[in-house]
Amino acid sequence: MAEVKEFKLPDLGEGLTEAEVVRWLVEVGEAVAVDQPVVEVETAKAMVEVPCPYGGVVTARYGEEGEELAVGAPLLTVAVGAGTPAPGRGSGSPGPGSGDLAGVVAEAAGADVEAAEAGGAGETSGAVLVGYGTGAPPARRRRVRPASHTPGGAVAGPAPAAAAGPVGGVPSGYGRHAVTPDAAVRQNGSAPAAGPVPVISPLVRRLARQNGVELRTLTGSGPDGLILRADVERAIGAAAAPAEQPAAAEQPAAASVADGEVRIALRGLRGVVADKMSRSRREIPEATCWVDADATELLAARRAMNAAGGPDAPKISLLAVLARICTAALARFPELNARVDTEAREIVRLERVHIGFAAQTDRGLVVPVVRDAHTRGAESLSEELARLTGSARAGTLTPGELTGSTFTLNNYGVFGVDGSTPIINHPEAAMLGVGRIVPKPWVHEGELAVRQVTQLSLTFDHRVCDGGVAGGFLRYVADCVEQPAVLLRGI
C-alpha cells in the first residue's frame, strides 16, 4: 500500500500567517516530481509558487482558488512508494484498490499514455521549506508505466470523493477532489518506450488534446524538459484571440457587479496595502515639508558618470544617484533612519540603511528593498534597483525582498506630477518624494535662465524629530541635487 504523505502550507517567511490560493498547478491523479511547483499562492508580500517536497501521485487537494489558507493547513496529499497488500487482504494476488494509481487515473481519463515521473518510496525534497527541513539528496527517479491487469483482481478505478474516507489523517470531505488512497504507486522497473513526449501526467495530455495544443512544439519547464500543466496552459493562453484579452481585463478577478455597482474585494496585495496605509495614518503623526531644486547639474553629473564608464558599461540610473544622496543624508541625520516602538514608548534608531522604493506593477504598488544601501556606490545601487524592478514587474519578488526597509524613496515624477504628500511606509519614520524634472525659469548665478527643476518633499514622523532635523535633511538633499560635488565632502 502506498504511503500517503500530507503536504501542508509551509511558513513562507517574514511572519506571514496565511496565503491565498491563486492557481492550482496540478490535478488530483497527476504525478508530481520532488520540488515540482504544485500551487501558486499570493501572500501579503508576493506571488509564490510552492514546491512539493514529495514525489508521487496527488490523491487530494485542499482549498479552492481564491480561498485563503493558514500556514500549516493541508495543501494536498501525495501517495508515495511501492504498493503492498491492503490490510485484511493477505499476501496473495492484488485485490481491488492495488496497482499503479497513475495507471488507474490514466484509465479513468481514457488516456493511453505513459504515467508521469514520480518519486520513489520515501523520496523527499532536498530543498528547504520551513517546517519540512532539508532531506537527503533525492534519489534517481524513473518513469513508471501503468500496471497491467493481473489474474485475481482488476485494477480498481478511483472512488468518488465523498466515499474516499480519511486521507492522510484528514477526515473525509475536508478537501476536494479526493481519490481513494488504496491504489498504490508501483515502480515495476519498466523503461519508457522510445519516442513519447515527456509529460507530467495523462491529464495534461488530455488538456493539450482538448485544446489543440501540439505537445511536441512545447519546451517543458520541468526537470529534464518535462512538460507541466502550466506549460500547456501558457500555450493555450498564447493561442487565445487578442480580442478576448481586453474583455478579460475589464473587471478585476475579485470584482462583483450588482445593481450598477462594482465591488472589488480588498484582499491579497491590495488588502495588505490598505491595512498598512490605514495603520500608518492612525499611528504616525506625519508632517511634510518641500523645496524646489535645480537638478541641471545632477543630470550633467549622471551623464558624465555614464560616459566615463564607456559604451558597454551598465548605465547608472537617476534613481540610483538619488538613493546615494539619501544614504549620505541619513548618515548626517540618523534620526530619520528609525522607527517608533509604541508599546515601549521608545524611538529605535537603526544603524543599517535598507532603502525601499515605490514600484507600480500590474498587481499594485509594491516597495522592493535595497538592503545595506549605505554600503553601496551608485553603480551597485543601480544594478540592484534594476534587478528588483525587473522582479517586481515579473511578480517574482520574494517576501524577504519586500520587507525590512528603514527609509523609502518615492519617485512619483514618473507619473508626470510635481508633488505629493505620501503616506509613510509603516513603521518607517520618513519618505523622500521626487517630482518630475522639467525645464522652468530659474535664477541661476544672478541671471534668469531655463533650468531643469524638480520638487523634493519629505514626509516624516514628528515623534522622531522636529522640523529643524527634517528641514536640515531636506536641505542637504537639495544641495546635493543642485551641486553634486557636495557629496564628495562626506566621502
Secondary structure, DSSP 8 states (H G I E B T S, - for coil): --EEEEEE--B-STT--EEEEEEE---TT-EE-TT-EEEEEE-SS-EEEEE-SB-EEEEEE---TT-EEETTSEEEEEEES-----TTSTTSS--TT-SBHHHHHHHHTT--S---EE--TT-B-SS-BBTTB--S-----EE------BTTB-------GGG---BTTB-TTSSBS---TTSB---------SS---BS-HHHHHHHHHTT--GGG----SGGG-B-HHHHHHHHHHHS-TTHHHHHHSS-TTEEEETTEEEE---HHHHHHHHHHHHHHHH--EEEEEEEEE-HHHHHHHHHHHHHT-TTS----HHHHHHHHHHHHHHH-GGGSEEEETTTTEEEE-SS--EEE-EEETTEEE--EETTGGG--HHHHHHHHHHHHHHHHHT---GGGSS--SEEEE-GGGGT-S-------TT-SEEEEE---EEEEEEETTEEEEEEEEEEEEEEETTT--HHHHHHHHHHHHHHHH-GGGGGGG-
